[in-house]
């Protein structure tokens, strides 16, 4: 039976046999090779004239959480960053809108509270809209500056919104008990088992034997980890639109992945993760989502002052 890490959180998926969904921030990155990447690159390269230099020195600005498609002004309640949560609303250009709240023009510290507030706004908006999440800490001085952003990058935003329509991100982290896997390797590999026996029986120096043993164990762990990860990715390929492999964190984690899943395939994706959890009973799965597509849309704006 698959191990699972169970944490409370709205929108989470729970199953005794399946890895358990939790809420946790994901780093915004994107895997190569699909049409979504083309749109991401367009957004990264866009240059937006900033008109802030021509205005007063007001200390109040606008914090931008995400971009959505909407023709009508929307309000999402007092969810914004700050000691007193401000009203989250939209600023529009044609049929797209930025979701914003008023904020002091300061560098926002990426504290746990601030990051969770940023996530909460995006998750609230995501319930009814396809979102392009903005990087944490994106602040503009005025609504006019935001409108200029939407105008200058309209084609890229519109393209990504179309590609992300009806799609969510799910995260899957896979961990193992390294010592347990090492014992399995020692039982399965005759050369490693014999070398370990020689080390334990020798009375003199065992330095070179231990070095050789360590190299063989590391190679076997690497090979087994790569095999597990490849098999899991392969099993989820048919129920996802795209996937992203991020760097594992710590010695126990062997897989840190994000999957872009269409709304129609959400139940099929859940079921497949459950099957994998039953199949790999010696691994621990942490399954999170649904999220805005943080790993599949990465917006880095290059701002230029208007002359």
Secondary structure by P-SEA (a helix, b strand, c coil): cbbbbbbbbccbbbbcccbbbbbbbbccccccccaaaaaaaaaaabbbbbcccccccccbbbbbcccccccbbbbcccccccccccbbbbbbcccbbbbbbbbccccccccaaaaaaaaaaaaaaaccccccccccccccccaaaaaaaaaaaaaaaaaaaaaaccbbbbbbbbbcaaaaaaaaaaaacaaaaaaaaaaaaccccaaaaaaaaaaaaaaaaaaaaaaaaaaaaaaaccccccccccccccccccccbbbbbcccaaaaaaaaaaaaaaaaccbbbbbbccccccccbbbbbbccccc
